Amino acid sequence: MNLRHPIAAPTRLEDRLAQTQQAFDSVAADYDGPRGNNELIQRMRDTLWQTVREKLPAGARLIDLGCGTGIDAIEFARSRFHVTATDWSPRMIERTRARAEEAGVASRVDVHHLGVQELDRLEGEFDGAYSNFGPLNCAPDLRETAAQCARLIRPGGTLVFSVIGRICPWEVAHYTLRGRFRRAWVRASRGATAVGMNRHTIWTWYYLPREFYAAFAEHFSLVDYRALSLFMPPPYMVDRYRKRPSWYERLGRIDDRFGHLPVLRDMGDHFLIVMHRR
Ligand SMILES: C[S@@+](CC[C@H](N)C(=O)[O-])C[C@H]1O[C@@H](n2cnc3c(N)ncnc32)[C@H](O)[C@@H]1O
């Protein structure tokens, strides 16, 4: 997600959800390009792919919460997982459907236009769920989403989520140096925060890993969590990365090696959290 400037003006929940939907609809057509996918995004994506494959056997039934254009859903379907792909943006859902057809894996990808606030409309029993790059930061009631995950995921099943974190040192430095002090500290906001994208508004809730886990703790035990892109800059700084890729790759390897350590794992552009259904 390429998050820009914060915008004030709180609105009703339905209006916020509609605004977030319009924001993602507006970028769906080119989301696979530079806006939504680049080397730094793919690096984080690889970590989620690897974690899902480590924690869940091929053939498992998975829910993708906020599937976007379906990059992850199609990757897992190719690896013989069965994916129920959901998203709140109808345009994103169209992209996922088309991508599954093109890849010849439509029989293993079930696509639903469904927000994370509407999971009560989904039926079935699943072995796990994943969510990549922050759809759960758009959930208006994370505890209710957790309760619905508990209804849908079998005991012993696994959740793998990448979530936008609160403490991103690169972001604070980047915007502070440009004099954009409110933007530098936007992740410190409590509650729903309006963040601009493509002249639209995404209503976003930021979390520390422990704040996020608290919503799931009643039904899920914490397996582990780690920082994503703490030493490596966030994806919107990809131009900086491209000037000295081998140097920044070294920082990426520090993330890979030490991102699970106490204190470090509470920071980063995103964090990756793994939980088990009790
Ligand atoms: C940054 S994109 C990530 C998409 C995809 N997971 C990926 O890895 O490319 C965030 C996605 O969350 C979706 N989203 C936003 N609010 C949502 C909600 N309330 N319920 C479900 N999906 C939502 C957006 O439509 C968008 O596709």
The ligand as an ORCA input file, in Angstrom:
! r2SCAN-3c Opt
* xyz 0 1
  C      -2.578     -3.417      0.131
  S      -3.821     -4.367     -0.629
  C      -3.173     -6.010     -0.474
  C      -3.810     -6.957     -1.433
  C      -3.263     -8.379     -1.438
  N      -3.439     -9.028     -0.169
  C      -1.825     -8.402     -1.850
  O      -1.019     -8.992     -1.135
  O      -1.483     -7.867     -2.917
  C      -5.107     -4.330      0.586
  C      -6.357     -5.058      0.122
  O      -7.278     -5.055      1.207
  C      -8.561     -4.899      0.659
  N      -9.467     -4.397      1.697
  C      -9.581     -3.163      2.201
  N     -10.541     -3.102      3.120
  C     -11.036     -4.343      3.217
  C     -12.063     -4.934      3.989
  N     -12.786     -4.209      4.847
  N     -12.313     -6.245      3.816
  C     -11.597     -6.994      2.940
  N     -10.641     -6.483      2.165
  C     -10.349     -5.174      2.304
  C      -8.364     -3.940     -0.474
  O      -9.441     -3.952     -1.383
  C      -7.049     -4.445     -1.064
  O      -7.277     -5.398     -2.055
*
